[in-house]
C-alpha cells in the first residue's frame, strides 16, 4: 500500500481535470436567485450529449412526458433540480471513470444526499434562508472518491474493500492509510475548478462539521448521515446510527424529526432513479 508521504506528494502533483464548462456556468447560475428556463437552456446548448439526456428525462415515464422536442420545453418539464442533476452527473462521469466502485450506487447516494439537503433546510429553524450552493454540494459531496480512484488505482480499491470488510466509515480508513480523505480531496478539486467557495467548503468539510462554523458544512454532513442511515450509501455499506447532537442543535432540527425527514427523502428517490436511468 502507498505510504502517506508518497500519496501526499502524488496528490500535490495531481493534474485535476479542467471543470466542464457546463458545470462552471451552471454552478454560478444556480448560486443566484431567479434562474430562468431560457438561461438553463442556453447552458445546455453547450453540450449536445447532456441536452439529449435532459430531453430523454423530460419524456420519461416519471415526468409523464411525451413529444417534448425543445430544450426549453424540457427544462420547464424537468425543472431546475432535474437539469442540475443531469448536468453535474454526466459531466463528472466524463471527467472521471470510476474503476473500483459502483457508478450507480455512487450517484444514487449523491442524489439522495442532495435531496436530503433540500428536506433538512425546510426543517431547520435556525437557518431561515435557503443556501443556494447546498444542492450541488450534496450531489458532489463524495466527488473526491472519483479523484482518489483515478489517482491511486488498485490501492484505492483495497481501501474501499477494507472499509467494507471492517464495517467502518470510508473516511476513517482513508485517513489511516493516506493521511487525508475523499472530502478534503473533493474540496481541493472544487477549489481548482474555482467554484463558489461555499460549495468547496461544504464538500471539503462535511466529515468534520464541528471544526467548521458553517451551516453549509453542517447541512451536508447531516444529509450524508440521513442518506447512509436510510441505507442509500456509495457501496461500502457502513450505516451510522447517530451523529453529533451539536449539528442538530445548531441547525435547529430535532432528531425526533428523523423519521419524517427520511420519509420525505425516500419520496424523492423515484426522481433520482429516473435520472440515473438516462445517465449512461
PyMOL commands that set and color helices and strands:
alter all, ss='L'
color gray80, all
select helices_A, chain A and resi 4-12+21-30+37-44+48-58+71-95+103-123+134-140+143-152+154-166+170-178+182-192+197-204+209-211+215-229+245-251+255-278
alter helices_A, ss='H'
color red, helices_A
deselect
rebuild
show_as cartoon
